[in-house]
Amino acid sequence: MPNANEDNPTALSQVQRRAVSELLRVSPVADDLARRFREAGFHLALVGGSVRDALLGRLGNDLDFTTDARPEDVLKIVRPWADSVWDVGIAFGTVGAQKDGRVGDTVQRFQIEVTTYRSEAYDRTSRKPEVSYGDSIEEDLVRRDFTVNAMAVALPEKEFIDPHGGLEDLSARVLRTPGTPEESFSDDPLRMMRAARFAAQLDFEVAPEVVSAMKAMAERIDIVSAERVRDELNKLVLGAHPREGLALLVDTGLAAHVLPELPALRLESDEHHRHKDVYEHSLTVLEQAIDLEEEGPDLVLRLAALLHDIGKPRTRRFEEDGRVSFHHHEVVGAKMTKKRMAALKYSNEMIKDVSRLVELHLRFHGYGTGEWTDSAVRRYVRDAGPLLSRLHKLTRSDCTTRNKRKAGALSRAYDGLEERIAQLQEQEELDAIRPDLNGNQIQEILGVGPGPVIGKAYAFLLELRLENGPMEHDEAVAALKKWWATQG
């Protein structure tokens, strides 16, 4: 294992202790696998993120290994040992496996990936990396994205391999590349986004030369598939410090290629038409939404918070009285959200949920600060549907004013809305508001068959339900017949 560095012995000795503790925990599984590779005449090493996380004291049960064995040899070794094996990544030299192993007094499940020494590079026209296999671990490590991911621990002897100073960079919490940043980003342009992601996940500083290369090569990200960009963006947004990563994407010009709506929020303002910095406001709303999360990172909520105001640049108007307006920016923003998320290949369900939250984020303010009527509460809950809890968080997060009195008033008003919702939910089934008569009953009462008129009658009864609450059966029948008499 690594020796303490004379320049920073305390920090590195702490790193050592964490690493030893983490590696001892997974040794029963990792060493067993390593012995099987050795018996077959091959080498095996824990590598990349697994080593980094061990040094940070946060190694989970997902273990990454590298080997000189070719994929077909890896399969021969792993199949008799693992509980299950999959080869979906074998075209890129990766074999996956699952193994239950005893750790102390418990049995834990490990997800394992074994990848043949390799190098990847993009050509100027292809979205897919070209894979070639290497013969030494040093050759493999130099092609890794960052020095903190270019460390390995040879097994089972636990020999620490760090040819590019990754341990020192990890201790300094800085991201550098093993070779030149230009070479690294030419091999795989997605690494530029990965730099921003690690800044968000680990709160690392990105070295100046890496930032400069990102700025110079930003347009190269266009060669990467939308799916890979989306997955990297998700990891960034779900990180502990997404503001840092997003700001880096914007400052380097990468966001202009992958999420152009974000830098577009940096609206110009003049001395006569002052308004809130929409870009900074959006990042603050994201951070405030994160503070309200109750069950871990919520990608839908975070994306909605980040994108909730992207309709503002297109709807900005300078009014005669000197004010700046953004009328209907929530409607425009919802459409823009759908378009961008579709381009990034998000699922239809994810697109629907995030865009709906963007569309609804101003709904609370439309009711003013007065007493909420039962009808208004029903409509609010009906429109939010299963997104109600997220809408609560988004609406509260959208208050970034420094005026404590105004902020307090908004908070109290929303407290009042949530109380009204709770009160009505005790009295009515707000989560599943529907008319007091169903389609079959409507047909029977009106004496008509299926057709557009049934839909109109259903809509009328739904509106009546929203406005007045639940009705007795006879009351609903009378109301339907009265409506029917006006239909000619």
VENWO-V871912 format. One record per pair of residues at least 24 apart in sequence whose C-alpha atoms are under 7 Angstrom apart, sorted by the first residue. I is the first residue (numbers start at 1). J is the second residue. D is the distance in whole Angstrom. If there is no record, write none. Layout:
BEGIN
I/J/D
I/J/D
END
This chain:
BEGIN
1/158/6
1/159/6
1/160/5
2/160/6
11/171/6
12/171/6
15/55/5
15/56/7
16/55/7
18/54/7
18/55/6
18/56/7
18/57/5
19/54/5
19/55/4
19/57/6
22/54/5
22/57/6
22/59/6
23/54/7
25/103/6
29/101/6
31/155/6
31/156/5
34/155/6
34/156/6
35/156/7
36/77/7
37/77/7
42/68/6
42/69/6
43/67/6
43/68/6
44/154/6
44/155/6
45/152/6
45/153/5
45/154/4
45/155/5
46/152/6
46/153/5
46/154/6
47/151/6
47/152/4
47/153/6
48/149/4
48/150/6
48/151/6
48/152/7
49/149/6
51/151/7
51/152/6
52/148/6
52/149/6
61/109/7
61/110/5
61/111/6
62/110/6
62/111/5
62/112/6
63/111/6
63/112/5
63/113/6
64/112/6
64/113/5
64/114/6
65/113/6
65/114/5
65/115/6
66/114/6
66/115/5
66/116/6
66/117/6
67/115/6
67/116/5
67/117/6
68/116/6
68/117/6
68/135/6
68/136/7
69/116/6
70/116/6
71/95/7
71/116/6
92/131/6
119/143/6
120/187/6
121/186/7
121/187/4
121/188/6
122/186/7
122/187/6
122/188/6
126/223/7
127/223/5
127/224/5
127/225/6
142/178/6
142/179/7
145/177/6
145/184/6
145/191/6
146/175/6
146/176/5
146/177/4
146/178/6
147/176/6
147/177/5
147/178/5
173/204/5
173/205/6
174/204/5
174/205/5
174/206/6
174/207/6
175/204/7
175/205/6
175/206/5
175/207/6
176/206/7
176/207/6
176/210/7
181/210/6
181/213/6
182/213/6
189/220/6
189/221/5
189/224/7
190/221/6
190/224/7
193/232/7
194/232/7
196/245/4
196/248/6
196/249/6
197/235/7
197/236/4
197/245/6
199/244/6
199/245/5
200/236/6
200/239/5
200/240/6
200/241/4
200/242/5
200/243/7
200/244/6
200/245/5
201/236/7
201/239/4
201/240/5
201/241/6
203/241/6
211/252/7
214/252/6
215/252/4
215/253/6
218/253/6
218/254/5
219/257/7
222/257/7
226/344/5
226/345/6
227/344/6
227/345/6
230/344/6
237/302/7
238/297/6
238/299/6
243/283/6
261/310/6
264/313/7
265/310/7
265/313/6
267/313/7
272/322/7
273/322/6
273/323/6
273/324/6
275/324/7
281/400/7
282/306/6
285/397/5
285/398/5
288/397/5
289/393/6
289/394/6
289/397/5
292/393/6
300/350/7
300/353/7
300/354/6
301/390/6
303/354/7
304/354/5
304/357/6
304/358/6
305/394/6
308/333/7
308/358/5
309/333/6
330/358/6
330/359/5
331/359/5
333/358/7
334/358/5
334/359/5
357/391/6
361/391/7
361/394/7
361/395/6
369/413/6
372/417/7
375/466/6
375/467/5
375/468/7
377/421/6
378/430/7
378/466/6
379/466/6
381/430/7
382/433/7
385/431/7
434/462/6
435/461/5
435/462/5
435/465/6
436/470/7
436/471/6
436/473/7
436/476/6
END
